[in-house]
Amino acid sequence: MKTYQLTGPRKLEAADAPDPTVADGQVLLEIEHVSICGSDTHLRYEPTFAEEQYPFTPGMPCHEIAGTIVESKNPEYAVGQRAIVLTERNAAGEISSGGLAELISTSRVIPLPDYGGTDEWIMCQPSGTVLYSARRWGTTDDKRIAVLGQGAIGLSFTMIAANQGAQEVIAIDLEDYRLAKSTEFGATATINADKDDVVEAIAEATDGQGVDVVVDASGDADGINQAVNLVNPRGLVIGFSLVETGTNPTVFRHQEWMRKEVRVIPTGSAGSDDATSCIADMVALRDRGWMDPSRLTTHNHDWSQIPEAYDMYADRTDGIIKTVISIKQ
């Protein structure tokens, strides 16, 4: 099959790889559309790894994947079923294949309705992982919620909080184009942290009430400290960011956390016992018309433009939020 592999920092090259085998309980998916996650770029695409770690597994780094099942050894899923799928790890604990390829085998399957293109449904994957984390804040009608970072993940938190009727939904970012998008997703106030005093702006937006929940979707190593600083005493911080553990790690401000008695909940559906049900729930919510994650898509690319798409996403150029990449040539 045709694939792309990461052969060095910010270097994706087309290659050929063997077609994946299909074990009992798995399906073989013909990939139609993929998208890029922030973790793909800042944890894999951009850093420099030891020379022996290149090239990466065929198809990586990419784990937001949708297409049609062309072979099935799982009685729950028939050939012809369209689906979002998640990558799997092999016996050695390594991801066996990724989305930058024509085919993938996996047992982690989220069926899709039979209307609309898979390009319209693929954003239920990242928004579904956010739904898993957003459930940690409980009821929303009695809460004011701030979201640090308004990339696709932060915007999904904003969308869910607004749809659940939070008293205030305050979007915080460094980019005005992302903040403009957050208003479309239901933010009641926006703050550009590069231009405004965030503490003062939150006080003004909430009439001095402050925020009960702060979500860290910033992707910044210091985001957790900023979240603790902004949330009300005895409030809740939900941590979503995956940050690179480099040679200069951020020091957690322990005393501030203790003085404020803030609860901090790290979340991540990928490490949960059931990584697919939250995405299936988001698919169902879109099917019912309750929310539409496809509005996250701002760009489209094709197979030949994959390196360009990764550069654009890593560099945040041209107002990009999410791109959908067509795999079928």
C-alpha positions as CSV (number, residue, x, y, z in Angstrom):
1,M,0.0,0.0,0.0
2,K,1.0,3.6,-0.4
3,T,1.9,5.5,2.8
4,Y,3.8,8.4,4.3
5,Q,6.5,8.0,6.9
6,L,8.2,10.5,9.1
7,T,11.9,10.2,8.2
8,G,13.2,13.2,10.2
9,P,12.0,16.3,12.0
10,R,9.3,17.9,9.9
11,K,10.0,15.5,7.0
12,L,7.3,13.3,5.7
13,E,8.1,11.2,2.7
14,A,5.9,8.9,0.5
15,A,6.7,5.2,0.7
16,D,5.4,1.8,0.1
17,A,4.5,-0.6,2.9
18,P,3.0,-4.1,3.1
19,D,-0.7,-4.3,3.4
20,P,-1.8,-4.8,7.0
21,T,-2.9,-8.2,8.1
22,V,-6.3,-8.7,9.8
23,A,-6.5,-10.7,13.1
24,D,-9.6,-12.1,14.7
25,G,-11.7,-9.3,16.1
26,Q,-10.3,-6.8,13.7
27,V,-11.4,-5.0,10.5
28,L,-9.5,-3.8,7.6
29,L,-10.5,-0.2,6.8
30,E,-9.9,1.6,3.5
31,I,-9.0,5.0,4.7
32,E,-10.8,7.9,3.0
33,H,-10.2,10.9,5.2
34,V,-7.8,11.8,8.1
35,S,-7.1,14.9,10.1
36,I,-4.1,16.2,12.1
37,C,-4.1,16.4,15.9
38,G,-1.9,18.9,17.8
39,S,-0.2,16.0,19.5
40,D,0.8,14.7,16.1
41,T,2.7,17.9,15.4
42,H,4.2,19.1,18.7
43,L,4.9,15.6,20.1
44,R,6.0,13.8,16.9
45,Y,6.3,15.9,13.8
46,E,8.4,18.8,15.1
47,P,10.8,17.4,17.8
48,T,14.1,15.9,16.9
49,F,14.4,12.2,17.9
50,A,17.4,9.9,18.0
51,E,18.4,8.9,14.5
52,E,17.6,5.2,15.1
53,Q,13.9,6.1,15.8
54,Y,13.5,7.1,12.1
55,P,11.6,6.3,10.0
56,F,8.4,6.2,12.0
57,T,5.9,3.4,11.7
58,P,4.1,3.7,8.3
59,G,1.2,6.1,8.4
60,M,2.4,7.9,11.6
61,P,1.9,10.4,13.0
62,C,-1.8,10.4,12.4
63,H,-4.6,8.9,14.5
64,E,-7.8,10.7,13.4
65,I,-9.0,8.3,10.7
66,A,-12.3,7.5,8.9
67,G,-13.2,5.3,6.0
68,T,-15.0,2.1,4.9
69,I,-14.5,-1.5,6.1
70,V,-13.3,-3.7,3.2
71,E,-12.6,-6.9,5.3
72,S,-13.9,-7.9,8.7
73,K,-13.1,-10.7,11.2
74,N,-15.4,-9.1,13.7
75,P,-19.1,-10.2,13.5
76,E,-20.2,-6.8,14.9
77,Y,-18.9,-4.9,11.8
78,A,-19.8,-5.7,8.2
79,V,-18.0,-5.0,5.0
80,G,-19.2,-1.7,3.6
81,Q,-19.8,-0.2,7.1
82,R,-18.3,3.3,7.3
83,A,-16.4,4.1,10.5
84,I,-14.0,6.2,12.5
85,V,-11.3,3.9,13.8
86,L,-8.5,4.3,16.4
87,T,-5.0,3.0,16.1
88,E,-3.8,0.0,18.1
89,R,-0.6,-1.1,19.6
90,N,1.2,-4.4,18.8
91,A,2.6,-6.9,21.3
92,A,5.7,-4.7,21.7
93,G,3.5,-1.8,22.8
94,E,4.2,0.1,19.5
95,I,1.5,1.7,17.4
96,S,1.1,-0.8,14.5
97,S,0.1,1.6,11.8
98,G,-1.3,5.1,11.3
99,G,-3.6,7.1,9.2
100,L,-1.3,8.4,6.5
101,A,-1.8,5.2,4.5
102,E,-4.4,3.5,2.2
103,L,-5.3,0.8,4.7
104,I,-5.4,0.2,8.4
105,S,-6.3,-2.9,10.6
106,T,-7.8,-2.4,14.0
107,S,-10.4,-3.7,16.5
108,R,-11.3,-0.2,17.7
109,V,-14.2,0.8,15.6
110,I,-16.9,3.6,15.8
111,P,-19.6,3.0,13.2
112,L,-20.9,6.0,11.2
113,P,-24.4,6.7,9.8
114,D,-24.8,6.0,6.1
115,Y,-25.3,9.6,5.0
116,G,-22.8,12.4,4.4
117,G,-19.2,11.9,3.6
118,T,-16.6,10.6,6.1
119,D,-15.0,14.0,5.8
120,E,-18.2,15.4,7.5
121,W,-18.0,12.9,10.4
122,I,-14.3,12.7,11.2
123,M,-14.3,15.7,13.6
124,C,-16.4,13.6,15.9
125,Q,-13.1,11.9,16.8
126,P,-11.4,14.8,18.5
127,S,-14.6,16.3,19.8
128,G,-15.5,12.9,21.2
129,T,-12.3,12.7,23.2
130,V,-13.2,16.2,24.6
131,L,-16.7,14.9,25.6
132,Y,-14.9,12.2,27.7
133,S,-13.1,15.0,29.6
134,A,-16.0,17.5,29.7
135,R,-18.0,15.0,31.7
136,R,-15.7,15.6,34.6
137,W,-17.2,19.1,35.2
138,G,-20.6,17.7,36.0
139,T,-23.6,20.0,35.8
140,T,-23.0,23.3,33.9
141,D,-26.0,25.5,34.5
142,D,-24.5,26.5,37.8
143,K,-20.9,27.1,36.6
144,R,-18.8,29.6,34.8
145,I,-16.2,27.9,32.6
146,A,-13.0,29.2,31.1
147,V,-11.1,27.3,28.4
148,L,-7.4,28.0,27.9
149,G,-6.6,27.4,24.2
150,Q,-9.0,27.6,21.3
151,G,-7.5,25.1,18.9
152,A,-9.8,22.3,17.8
153,I,-9.8,20.8,21.3
154,G,-10.4,24.0,23.2
155,L,-13.2,24.9,20.7
156,S,-14.8,21.5,21.3
157,F,-14.8,22.3,25.1
158,T,-16.3,25.7,24.3
159,M,-19.0,24.1,22.1
160,I,-19.9,21.5,24.7
161,A,-20.0,23.9,27.6
162,A,-22.2,26.3,25.6
163,N,-24.6,23.6,24.5
164,Q,-24.9,22.3,28.0
165,G,-26.0,25.8,29.2
166,A,-23.0,27.0,31.3
167,Q,-23.6,30.4,32.9
168,E,-20.5,31.8,31.2
169,V,-18.1,30.3,28.7
170,I,-14.9,32.3,28.4
171,A,-12.5,31.5,25.6
172,I,-8.8,32.4,26.1
173,D,-6.1,32.2,23.4
174,L,-3.2,34.2,21.8
175,E,-4.7,34.3,18.3
176,D,-7.6,36.6,17.4
177,Y,-8.8,34.3,14.6
178,R,-9.3,31.4,17.0
179,L,-11.1,33.7,19.4
180,A,-13.4,34.7,16.6
181,K,-14.2,31.1,15.9
182,S,-14.9,30.5,19.6
183,T,-17.7,33.1,19.5
184,E,-19.2,31.0,16.7
185,F,-19.1,28.0,19.0
186,G,-20.9,29.7,21.8
187,A,-18.3,31.6,23.9
188,T,-19.9,34.4,25.9
189,A,-16.6,36.3,26.2
190,T,-13.1,36.1,24.6
191,I,-9.7,37.1,26.0
192,N,-6.5,37.5,24.1
193,A,-3.9,36.6,26.7
194,D,-1.2,38.3,24.6
195,K,-3.0,41.7,24.8
196,D,-5.2,41.6,28.0
197,D,-4.7,41.0,31.7
198,V,-6.5,37.7,31.9
199,V,-7.4,37.9,35.6
200,E,-8.9,41.4,35.1
201,A,-10.7,40.4,32.0
202,I,-12.3,37.3,33.7
203,A,-13.4,39.5,36.6
204,E,-15.0,42.0,34.2
205,A,-16.7,39.2,32.1
206,T,-18.2,37.6,35.2
207,D,-19.1,40.7,37.2
208,G,-16.4,39.7,39.7
209,Q,-17.7,36.2,40.2
210,G,-14.7,34.5,38.7
211,V,-14.8,31.0,37.1
212,D,-15.6,27.7,38.7
213,V,-13.9,25.5,36.1
214,V,-10.8,26.1,34.0
215,V,-9.9,23.7,31.2
216,D,-6.2,23.5,30.1
217,A,-6.3,22.9,26.4
218,S,-3.4,25.2,25.7
219,G,-0.7,22.6,24.8
220,D,1.6,24.8,26.9
221,A,3.7,23.2,29.7
222,D,2.8,26.1,31.9
223,G,-0.9,25.9,31.1
224,I,-1.6,23.9,34.3
225,N,-0.1,26.7,36.5
226,Q,-2.1,29.3,34.6
227,A,-5.3,27.3,35.1
228,V,-4.7,27.1,38.8
229,N,-4.1,30.8,39.0
230,L,-7.3,31.7,37.2
231,V,-9.8,29.3,38.8
232,N,-11.8,30.2,41.9
233,P,-10.7,28.8,45.3
234,R,-12.0,25.3,45.6
235,G,-12.7,25.2,41.9
236,L,-11.9,22.6,39.3
237,V,-9.1,22.4,36.7
238,I,-9.5,19.9,33.9
239,G,-6.2,19.0,32.3
240,F,-6.3,17.9,28.6
241,S,-2.9,19.1,27.3
242,L,-0.2,16.7,26.3
243,V,3.1,18.6,26.4
244,E,6.6,17.5,25.5
245,T,8.8,16.6,28.4
246,G,11.9,18.4,27.4
247,T,15.1,19.3,29.2
248,N,13.5,22.3,30.9
249,P,10.3,21.1,32.5
250,T,7.8,23.5,34.1
251,V,7.7,23.5,37.9
252,F,4.2,23.1,39.2
253,R,3.3,25.9,41.6
254,H,2.4,23.6,44.5
255,Q,1.8,26.2,47.2
256,E,-0.7,28.2,45.1
257,W,-2.6,24.9,44.4
258,M,-2.7,24.0,48.1
259,R,-3.8,27.5,49.3
260,K,-6.7,27.6,46.8
261,E,-7.7,23.9,47.5
262,V,-8.1,23.4,43.7
263,R,-9.1,20.0,42.3
264,V,-7.0,19.1,39.3
265,I,-8.2,16.2,37.1
266,P,-6.0,15.0,34.3
267,T,-8.0,13.4,31.5
268,G,-7.4,11.4,28.4
269,S,-9.8,9.0,26.7
270,A,-7.0,7.2,24.9
271,G,-5.7,5.7,28.2
272,S,-9.2,4.8,29.4
273,D,-10.8,1.4,29.6
274,D,-13.1,2.4,26.8
275,A,-11.7,4.8,24.3
276,T,-14.5,4.4,21.6
277,S,-17.8,5.1,23.4
278,C,-17.3,8.8,23.9
279,I,-16.6,9.2,20.2
280,A,-19.7,7.0,19.4
281,D,-21.7,9.3,21.7
282,M,-20.5,12.4,19.8
283,V,-21.5,10.7,16.5
284,A,-24.9,10.1,18.0
285,L,-25.2,13.7,19.1
286,R,-24.3,15.0,15.7
287,D,-26.8,12.5,14.1
288,R,-29.5,14.1,16.4
289,G,-28.4,17.6,15.4
290,W,-27.4,18.6,18.9
291,M,-24.0,19.8,17.8
292,D,-21.8,19.7,14.7
293,P,-18.0,19.2,15.1
294,S,-17.5,19.4,11.4
295,R,-17.6,23.2,11.8
296,L,-14.1,22.9,13.1
297,T,-12.8,22.2,9.5
298,T,-11.3,25.2,7.9
299,H,-9.1,23.6,5.3
300,N,-8.9,20.6,2.9
301,H,-5.9,18.9,1.5
302,D,-5.3,15.8,-0.7
303,W,-2.7,13.0,-0.7
304,S,0.0,15.0,-2.5
305,Q,-0.4,17.9,-0.1
306,I,0.2,15.9,3.2
307,P,3.6,17.5,4.0
308,E,2.2,20.9,3.2
309,A,-0.8,20.2,5.5
310,Y,1.5,19.2,8.4
311,D,3.6,22.3,8.0
312,M,0.5,24.5,7.9
313,Y,-0.9,22.9,11.0
314,A,2.4,23.1,12.9
315,D,3.0,26.7,12.0
316,R,-0.7,27.8,12.4
317,T,-0.8,29.6,9.1
318,D,-3.7,30.8,7.0
319,G,-6.1,30.8,9.9
320,I,-6.1,27.0,10.2
321,I,-8.2,25.2,12.9
322,K,-8.5,21.7,11.3
323,T,-7.8,20.3,7.9
324,V,-9.4,17.2,6.4
325,I,-7.0,15.3,4.2
326,S,-8.4,13.1,1.4
327,I,-6.4,9.8,1.3
328,K,-8.0,8.3,-1.8
329,Q,-6.0,9.2,-4.8
